[in-house]
Amino acid sequence: MNSSIDLVTVAQLLINGTLLGGLYALIAFGLSVVYGVANILNFAHGTMLAIAAISGAVLYEKFGLPIPVILIILVSFGFVFGWIFYLTLLQPLEKREPHQRTVGMVLVAVGALIIMGDVTAVLAGAEQRVIRVSSTYFEIRGVIISGTQIGILVGAAVCMIALHIFLTRSWTGSSIRAVAQNTIGATICGIDSARTSATTFALGAGIVAVAGLMYIISYPLNPYSGFPLTVKAFSIILLGGIGNLTGTLLAGLALGIGEAVVAFTIGPQWAAAVSILIVLGCLLLFPGLTTSRREA
C-alpha cells in the first residue's frame, strides 16, 4: 500500500518537474543563443519574459483574445522589441574597449530590467497574474495530468525542435552558428556580424515571449519575477553548455525535477536554491562539466 503511494508520488513529481524543466530549458536556450553569438550577459532576459507573460494575461483577461492570437502578437512584438533594444542600447557599446563594453552591457541590462519592471507594475499592477484556461484532467493509476500540461509539454518540444531545425538548416541559422564559433572568420566569409547579432537578440526576445506565455498559463508571475528566472537560465547554460540544445534541455529537466522534489520533501521555500546548489556542486565536484560547449 505504502509502496504504491510512493510510486504514485514519484511519478507525479516527475511529471510536474518535467513540465517546469521544459519551460526552464526553453527560457535558457533563448539566453544561451544571445550570449553565444553577441556575447551579451542579458540580465533583463527574465524580466522580458515576465513582461511578455503579463501582457499576454492582460490581452486574455481584458480583451478575451484566444491563446494562439496572443502568441502571435507577443512573438511579433518581442522580435521587434529585441531588435530595437539591441540596435539602440547595445550595439553602440561594441565600439568600446572590451572591459568597458562588458560593464556597459551589464549596466544597460540591469537598468533595463529595473525600468521595465517598474513601468509594467505601474501599467498593469504589481500583483501576481496567471492565465486560467479550462482543461481536461486525466488520471492514470492515481497520477493526474491535465490537458494544459500536455499541451505545454508538446508546445515546448515543438519549439525546441523548430529552433534546432532553424539553426542547422536555414541560412540565417548557419550565420548565427558561424558568428558564435568565430566572429572574425564569419565576417571574412561575408557574414554581417552586427546584423546577425541584432537578429539573434531579436530571436532570443521572440523565444522568451513564447516561454513567457507558456509559463504564465501554469505558474503565477508579477513584474518582478523575472530576475530569479534569469538566474535559473544562467545556471542551465553553465551546466548544459552555450548554444547546446541537448545539454540545455537535459540541464533544464534536471533543474525542474530537482525543484519539484525539494519543494515536496523539504518545502517550497527551498526550491529556489536548487539551481545555485546544483551549479556549486558541479563546479566543486566536476569542474570539466561546466566548460562551454557549442553545438556543431
Secondary structure, 3 states (H helix, E strand, C coil): CHHHHHHHHHHHHHHHHHHHHHHHHHHHHHHHHHHHHHCCCCCCHHHHHHHHHHHHHHHHHHHCCCHHHHHHHHHHHHHHHHHHHHHHHHHHHHHCCHHHHHHHHHHHHHHHHHHHHHHHHHHHCCCCECCCCCCCEEEECCEEEEHHHHHHHHHHHHHHHHHHHHHHHCHHHHHHHHHHHCHHHHHHCCCCHHHHHHHHHHHHHHHHHHHHHHHHHHCCECCCCHHHHHHHHHHHHHHHCCCCHHHHHHHHHHHHHHHHHHHHHCCHHHHHHHHHHHHHHHHHHCHHHHCCCCCC
